[in-house]
Amino acid sequence: MDEKLIERVLTEEDDNRTVTKKVSDKLAGLHRSLAAVAELILDVYYRDFRQMVENPFEVGCMCLVVGYLVALVSYPLAWLAGSNALSFWHVLSPAGSSFGEKEIVTELVGSDGSILLSLLLDGSLWLLPGLVHIGGLLLSLVGAVLLVLWAAFRR
């Protein structure tokens, strides 16, 4: 009786070792797969970064054109949505007061100095076109900087 019990325990231990080995092999395979995916992603980013450093003129032109188009398309979207979000972004820019937008926004939220908080919390403003607009302007800025760097460091 004891021999059967010992044999069963040993068999269960062998089964447990087999299961542990299978799980370990699966985890090792998953680890290799994740490492391969991470390496692929880093390789893509490295190639993109390398292209940006090696060819700043091409990348700068693409960023400038795409950013300008995004900023241009977002303006009618904001107008169709009845949004004053573009006024909000231009108020924060140095040219904001020259277009008279600061007065428009001040009438909307008051002149208590919390324009940003008021605009973000005000449910009547749809900020998505403004966010798209500022994203396009920032992309254009990146393109312009790359073009300036290209012009400054070309040989």
MIDOSE-1310 file (N, C-alpha, C; in nm, 2 decimals, decimal comma, always signed):
residues 155
mdek	+0,08/-0,12/+0,00/+0,00/+0,00/+0,00/+0,09/+0,13/+0,00; +0,19/+0,12/+0,08/+0,28/+0,24/+0,09/+0,35/+0,26/-0,04; +0,38/+0,14/-0,11/+0,46/+0,15/-0,23/+0,37/+0,22/-0,34; +0,24/+0,19/-0,34/+0,15/+0,25/-0,44/+0,14/+0,40/-0,41
lier	+0,13/+0,43/-0,29/+0,12/+0,58/-0,25/+0,25/+0,65/-0,29; +0,36/+0,59/-0,26/+0,49/+0,65/-0,30/+0,50/+0,66/-0,45; +0,46/+0,56/-0,52/+0,46/+0,56/-0,67/+0,37/+0,67/-0,72; +0,25/+0,68/-0,66/+0,16/+0,79/-0,71/+0,21/+0,93/-0,68
vlte	+0,27/+0,95/-0,57/+0,33/+1,08/-0,53/+0,45/+1,11/-0,63; +0,53/+1,01/-0,66/+0,64/+1,03/-0,75/+0,58/+1,06/-0,89; +0,48/+0,99/-0,93/+0,42/+1,02/-1,06/+0,36/+1,16/-1,07; +0,29/+1,20/-0,96/+0,24/+1,34/-0,95/+0,35/+1,44/-0,96
eddn	+0,46/+1,41/-0,89/+0,58/+1,51/-0,90/+0,63/+1,52/-1,04; +0,64/+1,40/-1,11/+0,69/+1,40/-1,24/+0,59/+1,48/-1,33; +0,46/+1,46/-1,31/+0,36/+1,54/-1,39/+0,37/+1,69/-1,36; +0,39/+1,72/-1,23/+0,41/+1,86/-1,20/+0,54/+1,92/-1,27
rtvt	+0,65/+1,84/-1,27/+0,77/+1,89/-1,33/+0,74/+1,91/-1,48; +0,67/+1,81/-1,54/+0,64/+1,82/-1,68/+0,56/+1,95/-1,71; +0,45/+1,97/-1,63/+0,37/+2,09/-1,65/+0,45/+2,22/-1,63; +0,54/+2,22/-1,52/+0,62/+2,34/-1,50/+0,72/+2,36/-1,62
kkvs	+0,77/+2,25/-1,67/+0,86/+2,27/-1,79/+0,79/+2,32/-1,91; +0,67/+2,27/-1,93/+0,59/+2,32/-2,04/+0,55/+2,47/-2,03; +0,51/+2,51/-1,90/+0,48/+2,65/-1,88/+0,60/+2,73/-1,90; +0,72/+2,68/-1,84/+0,84/+2,76/-1,86/+0,88/+2,78/-2,00
dkla	+0,86/+2,67/-2,08/+0,89/+2,68/-2,23/+0,80/+2,78/-2,30; +0,67/+2,78/-2,26/+0,58/+2,87/-2,32/+0,61/+3,02/-2,28; +0,65/+3,04/-2,16/+0,69/+3,17/-2,11/+0,81/+3,22/-2,18; +0,91/+3,13/-2,20/+1,03/+3,16/-2,27/+1,00/+3,20/-2,42
glhr	+0,91/+3,12/-2,48/+0,87/+3,16/-2,62/+0,80/+3,29/-2,62; +0,71/+3,32/-2,52/+0,64/+3,45/-2,52/+0,74/+3,56/-2,50; +0,84/+3,54/-2,41/+0,94/+3,64/-2,39/+1,02/+3,67/-2,52; +1,06/+3,56/-2,59/+1,13/+3,58/-2,72/+1,04/+3,66/-2,82
slaa	+0,91/+3,63/-2,82/+0,82/+3,70/-2,91/+0,81/+3,84/-2,87; +0,79/+3,87/-2,74/+0,78/+4,01/-2,70/+0,91/+4,09/-2,73; +1,02/+4,02/-2,71/+1,15/+4,08/-2,73/+1,16/+4,11/-2,88; +1,12/+4,02/-2,97/+1,12/+4,05/-3,11/+1,03/+4,16/-3,15
vael	+0,91/+4,17/-3,09/+0,82/+4,28/-3,12/+0,88/+4,42/-3,07; +0,94/+4,42/-2,95/+1,00/+4,54/-2,90/+1,12/+4,58/-2,99; +1,20/+4,48/-3,04/+1,31/+4,51/-3,12/+1,26/+4,57/-3,26; +1,15/+4,52/-3,31/+1,10/+4,57/-3,43/+1,05/+4,71/-3,42
ildv	+0,98/+4,74/-3,31/+0,93/+4,88/-3,28/+1,04/+4,97/-3,27; +1,14/+4,94/-3,19/+1,26/+5,02/-3,17/+1,33/+5,04/-3,30; +1,34/+4,94/-3,38/+1,41/+4,95/-3,51/+1,33/+5,05/-3,60; +1,20/+5,05/-3,60/+1,12/+5,14/-3,68/+1,14/+5,28/-3,64
yyrd	+1,14/+5,30/-3,50/+1,16/+5,44/-3,45/+1,30/+5,48/-3,48; +1,40/+5,39/-3,47/+1,54/+5,43/-3,49/+1,55/+5,47/-3,64; +1,49/+5,39/-3,73/+1,50/+5,43/-3,87/+1,44/+5,56/-3,90; +1,32/+5,59/-3,84/+1,25/+5,72/-3,86/+1,34/+5,83/-3,80
frqm	+1,39/+5,81/-3,68/+1,48/+5,92/-3,63/+1,60/+5,94/-3,71; +1,66/+5,83/-3,76/+1,78/+5,84/-3,84/+1,75/+5,91/-3,97; +1,64/+5,88/-4,03/+1,60/+5,95/-4,15/+1,58/+6,10/-4,13; +1,52/+6,13/-4,01/+1,50/+6,27/-3,98/+1,63/+6,35/-3,96
venp	+1,73/+6,28/-3,90/+1,86/+6,34/-3,88/+1,93/+6,35/-4,01; +1,93/+6,24/-4,09/+2,00/+6,24/-4,22/+1,94/+6,32/-4,33; +1,80/+6,33/-4,33/+1,73/+6,41/-4,44/+1,64/+6,51/-4,38; +1,69/+6,61/-4,31/+1,60/+6,70/-4,24/+1,52/+6,79/-4,34
fevg	+1,57/+6,80/-4,46/+1,49/+6,88/-4,56/+1,36/+6,81/-4,60; +1,37/+6,68/-4,63/+1,25/+6,61/-4,67/+1,15/+6,60/-4,56; +1,20/+6,56/-4,44/+1,11/+6,55/-4,33/+1,05/+6,68/-4,28; +1,14/+6,79/-4,29/+1,09/+6,92/-4,26/+0,98/+6,97/-4,35
cmcl	+1,00/+6,94/-4,48/+0,90/+6,98/-4,58/+0,77/+6,91/-4,55; +0,78/+6,78/-4,52/+0,66/+6,70/-4,50/+0,59/+6,75/-4,37; +0,66/+6,77/-4,27/+0,60/+6,82/-4,14/+0,53/+6,96/-4,17; +0,60/+7,05/-4,24/+0,55/+7,18/-4,26/+0,42/+7,17/-4,34
vvgy	+0,42/+7,09/-4,45/+0,30/+7,08/-4,53/+0,18/+7,01/-4,46; +0,21/+6,90/-4,40/+0,11/+6,83/-4,33/+0,05/+6,91/-4,21; +0,14/+6,98/-4,13/+0,10/+7,06/-4,02/+0,01/+7,18/-4,07; +0,05/+7,24/-4,18/-0,02/+7,35/-4,23/-0,16/+7,31/-4,28
lval	-0,17/+7,19/-4,35/-0,30/+7,14/-4,39/-0,39/+7,10/-4,27; -0,33/+7,04/-4,17/-0,41/+7,01/-4,05/-0,46/+7,14/-3,99; -0,38/+7,24/-3,97/-0,42/+7,36/-3,91/-0,53/+7,43/-4,00; -0,51/+7,42/-4,13/-0,60/+7,49/-4,22/-0,74/+7,42/-4,22
vsyp	-0,74/+7,28/-4,21/-0,86/+7,21/-4,21/-0,94/+7,23/-4,08; -0,87/+7,24/-3,97/-0,93/+7,25/-3,84/-1,01/+7,39/-3,82; -0,97/+7,49/-3,90/-1,03/+7,62/-3,88/-1,18/+7,61/-3,93; -1,21/+7,56/-4,05/-1,35/+7,55/-4,08/-1,43/+7,45/-3,99
lawl	-1,36/+7,35/-3,94/-1,43/+7,26/-3,84/-1,47/+7,33/-3,72; -1,39/+7,42/-3,67/-1,42/+7,50/-3,55/-1,54/+7,59/-3,59; -1,53/+7,65/-3,70/-1,63/+7,75/-3,74/-1,77/+7,68/-3,75; -1,77/+7,56/-3,82/-1,89/+7,48/-3,83/-1,95/+7,44/-3,70
agsn	-1,86/+7,41/-3,60/-1,90/+7,36/-3,47/-1,95/+7,48/-3,38; -1,93/+7,60/-3,43/-1,96/+7,72/-3,35/-1,87/+7,74/-3,23; -1,75/+7,70/-3,25/-1,65/+7,70/-3,14/-1,57/+7,83/-3,14; -1,54/+7,87/-3,02/-1,44/+7,98/-3,00/-1,31/+7,93/-2,96
alsf	-1,28/+7,80/-2,98/-1,16/+7,74/-2,93/-1,04/+7,80/-3,00; -1,06/+7,83/-3,13/-0,94/+7,89/-3,20/-0,91/+8,03/-3,14; -1,01/+8,10/-3,10/-0,98/+8,23/-3,03/-0,90/+8,21/-2,91; -0,94/+8,10/-2,84/-0,87/+8,06/-2,71/-0,72/+8,04/-2,74
whvl	-0,69/+7,97/-2,85/-0,55/+7,94/-2,88/-0,47/+8,07/-2,92; -0,54/+8,15/-3,00/-0,47/+8,27/-3,04/-0,46/+8,38/-2,93; -0,54/+8,37/-2,83/-0,52/+8,46/-2,71/-0,39/+8,43/-2,64; -0,36/+8,30/-2,64/-0,23/+8,26/-2,57/-0,11/+8,29/-2,66
spag	-0,13/+8,31/-2,79/-0,02/+8,35/-2,87/+0,02/+8,50/-2,86; +0,14/+8,54/-2,90/+0,17/+8,68/-2,89/+0,09/+8,77/-2,98; +0,04/+8,71/-3,09/-0,04/+8,79/-3,18/-0,19/+8,80/-3,14; -0,23/+8,73/-3,04/-0,37/+8,72/-3,00/-0,43/+8,86/-2,98
ssfg	-0,36/+8,95/-2,91/-0,43/+9,08/-2,88/-0,44/+9,16/-3,01; -0,35/+9,14/-3,11/-0,36/+9,22/-3,23/-0,48/+9,19/-3,31; -0,54/+9,07/-3,30/-0,65/+9,03/-3,38/-0,78/+9,06/-3,30; -0,78/+9,11/-3,18/-0,90/+9,15/-3,11/-0,96/+9,03/-3,05
ekei	-0,90/+8,91/-3,05/-0,96/+8,79/-2,99/-0,96/+8,79/-2,84; -0,86/+8,86/-2,78/-0,86/+8,87/-2,64/-0,98/+8,93/-2,58; -1,03/+9,03/-2,65/-1,16/+9,10/-2,60/-1,28/+9,01/-2,61; -1,28/+8,93/-2,72/-1,39/+8,83/-2,74/-1,39/+8,73/-2,63
vtel	-1,28/+8,67/-2,60/-1,27/+8,57/-2,49/-1,29/+8,63/-2,36; -1,24/+8,75/-2,33/-1,27/+8,82/-2,20/-1,41/+8,84/-2,18; -1,49/+8,88/-2,29/-1,63/+8,89/-2,27/-1,70/+8,76/-2,24; -1,65/+8,65/-2,29/-1,70/+8,52/-2,27/-1,69/+8,47/-2,13
vgsd	-1,56/+8,49/-2,07/-1,53/+8,43/-1,94/-1,50/+8,53/-1,83; -1,49/+8,65/-1,87/-1,46/+8,75/-1,76/-1,31/+8,77/-1,76; -1,27/+8,88/-1,69/-1,12/+8,91/-1,69/-1,06/+8,88/-1,56; -1,10/+8,77/-1,50/-1,04/+8,74/-1,37/-0,91/+8,66/-1,37
gsil	-0,86/+8,64/-1,49/-0,73/+8,58/-1,50/-0,73/+8,43/-1,51; -0,85/+8,37/-1,51/-0,85/+8,22/-1,52/-0,91/+8,18/-1,65; -0,86/+8,24/-1,76/-0,92/+8,21/-1,89/-0,90/+8,06/-1,93; -0,79/+8,01/-1,90/-0,76/+7,87/-1,94/-0,86/+7,78/-1,87
lsll	-0,87/+7,79/-1,74/-0,96/+7,70/-1,66/-1,10/+7,72/-1,70; -1,15/+7,85/-1,72/-1,28/+7,87/-1,76/-1,32/+7,81/-1,89; -1,22/+7,82/-1,99/-1,25/+7,77/-2,12/-1,25/+7,62/-2,12; -1,17/+7,56/-2,04/-1,17/+7,41/-2,03/-1,29/+7,35/-1,96
ldgs	-1,34/+7,43/-1,87/-1,46/+7,38/-1,79/-1,59/+7,42/-1,86; -1,59/+7,52/-1,95/-1,71/+7,57/-2,01/-1,76/+7,46/-2,11; -1,88/+7,41/-2,09/-1,94/+7,31/-2,17/-1,98/+7,36/-2,31; -1,99/+7,49/-2,33/-2,04/+7,54/-2,46/-1,93/+7,55/-2,56
lwll	-1,80/+7,53/-2,52/-1,69/+7,54/-2,62/-1,65/+7,39/-2,65; -1,64/+7,37/-2,78/-1,59/+7,24/-2,83/-1,45/+7,26/-2,86; -1,36/+7,20/-2,78/-1,21/+7,23/-2,79/-1,14/+7,14/-2,89; -1,20/+7,04/-2,94/-1,13/+6,95/-3,03/-1,08/+7,02/-3,16
pglv	-1,15/+7,11/-3,23/-1,09/+7,18/-3,34/-0,97/+7,26/-3,30; -0,98/+7,33/-3,18/-0,87/+7,40/-3,14/-0,74/+7,32/-3,11; -0,77/+7,20/-3,05/-0,66/+7,11/-3,03/-0,60/+7,06/-3,16; -0,68/+7,03/-3,25/-0,63/+6,99/-3,38/-0,55/+7,10/-3,45
higg	-0,60/+7,22/-3,44/-0,54/+7,34/-3,49/-0,40/+7,36/-3,43; -0,39/+7,35/-3,30/-0,26/+7,37/-3,23/-0,17/+7,26/-3,26; -0,22/+7,14/-3,28/-0,13/+7,03/-3,32/-0,07/+7,05/-3,46; -0,16/+7,10/-3,55/-0,11/+7,13/-3,68/+0,00/+7,24/-3,68
llls	-0,03/+7,34/-3,60/+0,07/+7,45/-3,59/+0,20/+7,40/-3,53; +0,19/+7,31/-3,43/+0,32/+7,26/-3,37/+0,39/+7,17/-3,47; +0,32/+7,09/-3,55/+0,38/+7,01/-3,65/+0,45/+7,10/-3,76; +0,39/+7,21/-3,79/+0,45/+7,31/-3,88/+0,57/+7,37/-3,82
lvga	+0,57/+7,39/-3,69/+0,68/+7,45/-3,62/+0,80/+7,35/-3,63; +0,77/+7,22/-3,60/+0,88/+7,12/-3,61/+0,94/+7,12/-3,75; +0,85/+7,12/-3,85/+0,90/+7,13/-3,99/+0,99/+7,25/-4,02; +0,94/+7,36/-3,97/+1,02/+7,48/-3,99/+1,16/+7,48/-3,92
vllv	+1,16/+7,42/-3,80/+1,29/+7,40/-3,73/+1,38/+7,31/-3,80; +1,33/+7,20/-3,85/+1,41/+7,11/-3,93/+1,46/+7,17/-4,06; +1,38/+7,26/-4,12/+1,43/+7,33/-4,24/+1,54/+7,43/-4,21; +1,53/+7,49/-4,09/+1,63/+7,59/-4,05/+1,76/+7,51/-4,01
lwaa	+1,74/+7,40/-3,95/+1,86/+7,32/-3,91/+1,93/+7,27/-4,04; +1,85/+7,23/-4,14/+1,91/+7,18/-4,26/+1,99/+7,29/-4,33; +1,93/+7,41/-4,33/+1,99/+7,53/-4,40/+2,12/+7,57/-4,32; +2,12/+7,56/-4,19/+2,23/+7,60/-4,11/+2,35/+7,50/-4,12
frr	+2,32/+7,37/-4,13/+2,43/+7,27/-4,12/+2,46/+7,20/-4,25; +2,40/+7,24/-4,36/+2,43/+7,17/-4,49/+2,57/+7,21/-4,53; +2,62/+7,12/-4,61/+2,76/+7,14/-4,65/+2,77/+7,17/-4,79
